[in-house]
Amino acid sequence: MKAIVLCGGLGTRLGLLTKDVPKPLLTVAGRPFIAHVLDRLTQADISGLVLAAGFQWAKLREYIGSEWNGIPVQYSVESDALGTGGAIKYALSNLEVHESIIVNGDTLFDIDIPKFLHFAIGTHALACIALRKVEDCSRYGRVTVDAKGRILSFGEKEQHGAGLINGGVYYLRSSALDSISLTSFSFETAFLQEKHSSESIFGMAFDDYFIDIGIPADLHRAHTELLTLKK
């Protein structure tokens, strides 16, 4: 089992902070944000890390190197923007990854990864999503599941109130994206939203710590919260 970390975004909403540096390398609580992400991944039983990168990817390699906490690190580098789905598909095929846990390099969802993988593998699903319980779904889009965890609807925005959202942590079998012929596409839109009604996609809910540093206010909040968060 390898972990794919999506690091190819340009981080335009953060303005000059990401002009010359990949968003996952922004310093948060005294360390590049991606260090917090990788530390938690390597606590799980994974055999390797794959960084799916593009913009300024050499800076990621300079900081992370060829291993992290004893786990080998590989780089899947896109010369053109492939979107989240294209980046995942490229990494799966080029590095012969048969099944993986996938996370975003600019998001930390501090779940029990072994528990999530046990559930995901047990469903025999093509894909499984770690879902976050929130008080207001309107910013991210509501996800609904049945009693067994199968996804019923995905990403419905403008719906206020408590519910579940996509936490950006996935389990994926290598064959999951075979039906998509596109080279560049959004994993969230072209796969999760378009395929959940016909494919075997499940979700598991967690209420653990969640932060996405994609906007300035949340980047600032992460500085304080990660200093006090138990590792």
N, C-alpha and C positions, 0 to 999 in steps of 0.2 A: 504494500500500500504506500503510494507516494502522495505528497501534498503539493498541490499547485497553488502558488500565490500570485494573484493578478496585480501586476505593478505597472501596467502600461499607460494608465490615464495621465492626462496632461495637467489636471488640477487647476483648471482655468478659474474656478470660483474663488481660489485663494490668491489671485492676482500675482504680485511680484514675488511672493514667497516661493512660488514654484516655477519662476521664470527659467532658472538654471539648475534646478534640482528636482528629482522625482518626489512626488508627494510622500511616499512611504519613508523617505529619508529626513523629513522635517523633524526637528528635535521636539520631543514631548516628554516631560518629566525627566529631563536630563539625558535622554537617549533618543536615537532615531526611532520613530514610531514603529518601524518594521521589526525592531529588536523585540518589542513587547509581543508582537504577533508570532514571531518565530520561536521565542522562548516557550510559548504555550503549545505550539504545534509539536515541538520536539519532546514534550512531556508525554505525548501519545506514542503508540506503537506504530511508527511509520519508518519506512526504509530509505526515504530520500525526499528532498525538497526540490521543487522545480519553480523557478521564478520566471513567470511569463512577463517579459518586459519589452520596452521599446525606447521611449524617450529617455535619454541620458542613462541608458542601462549600464554603461561601464562604471558609473558611480556606485550603483548597487553592488556590482561585482567587487569593486575596490573595498567597500565596507564589509560585505558579507564573506567574500572569498569562496572557497570550494567546500567548506563544511560549516555547520553551525551546531554547537553542542554535540559534536561527534557524528552528526547526520550529514551525509554527502549532499552537496548543493549543485544543481545543474541550472543552466540558463536557456530559456526558449525565447529567442530574440526575434521580434517581428520588424521587418524593414518598413512596412506600411501598416497603418492603423487597421487592426482586424476586428475591433470591438471585443467585448468580453467573450462572446461565443466563439468567434474566430480564433482568439488567443488560446482558449481552452482546447479547441479542436486541433490546432497546430501543435500544441504541447503534447497532447495525447498521442498523436500520430508520429511525430518526429522523435519522441523520446520513448516510444513503446510503453506507455503507461496503460495498464489494463483496467485499473480501478483507482480512484483517487478521492481525497478530500480536497475541496477547493475553497479558498478564502480570498478576501480582498485585502491587498496590502495597506489600505487606508482605513480599514475597519477592524475593530476588536470586539468580538463576541465571545466572552469568557466562559464558554460552555464546557461541560464534561465531554470531551471528544470521544473517549472510549465508549461511553454510554450512547452517544449519538451514532457512532459507527456500528455498534452492536444492533441497535434498532434498525438502521438503514439496511444492513446486510441481511437481517432477518426478514425484511419485507420482500426480498428478491426484486426490488424495484430497480428501474433504470437509473433513477435519481431520487435523492431525498434532500429536503431543505431543513435547516435548523431555523425554527420560527421564534420570534421574540414577542412576548406579551407586552403590550403598551397600553397606555391610557387613551391615546388618540391616534388612530390609524391614518388620518387624512394626509399627512406628509409623505408617507411611504407607500400606501396602498394596502388594503385589507386582504388577507389570505384566509380562506375558510377550508376546513377539513372535515371528513366524516369521522365516525367513532373509532375507526381503525387507523386514522391518520392520512388517508388518501386525499390529495388536493382536489377540492371541488371548484374553487374559483381563485383567481390569482391577480393581485395587483390592482384591485378596484379602489381608485382614489376618490377624493371628495366625500368619503364616508367617515364622518366624525364618530368618536366614541371608542371605547376599549375594544381590543381584539388582538389579532395576530398579524405580524408583518414578516416579510422576508428578512432574515438576519444576515444573509450574505455568506453563509457557510453551507457547503453542499457535499453530498456524497454522489459520485457519478461513475457509472460503468463506461468503459471506452466505447461501447456500441451505441450509447445514448444519442449521439449526434450524427449517426450515419445517415439518417433520413434528410438531413439538411445539406444541400449541395453548395450553398453559399460559402465563399471564402471569408468574407467580412460580415459579421452579424452580431446582434445583441443576444446573449444567453438568456437574459431575463425576458425579452420580448419574443424572439423567434423560437425559443425552445420552451421555456416555462409557461408563458402565457398562451402560446399557440398550440402546444402539445399536451397540456395537462389533462385535457378531456379524453384524449385517445391513447396516451402513454401511461405507464405505471410510474407515477410520481407521488411521493409521500412527503409528509412533514411531521416534525416533532417539535413540540413547544418547550421553550425554556424561559426563565425569567432572570437569567444571569446578566451581569454587567454588559452593556452594549454602548459603543461609541463609534461614530463615523466622523472622521476629521475633515470632511469635504468642504465645510464652510467655516469661515473665521470664528464664529461664535463657538462651534463645537471643538475646534482646534484649541481654543483658549480654555474651554471647560476640561478638555482632556489633560492639560498640564496639571491641574489640581487633582483631578480624580485618580489619575494613574499613580500619583505619589502615595495615595492612601490605600489603593486596591491591593488586596492580598494576592500574591503570586502563587 
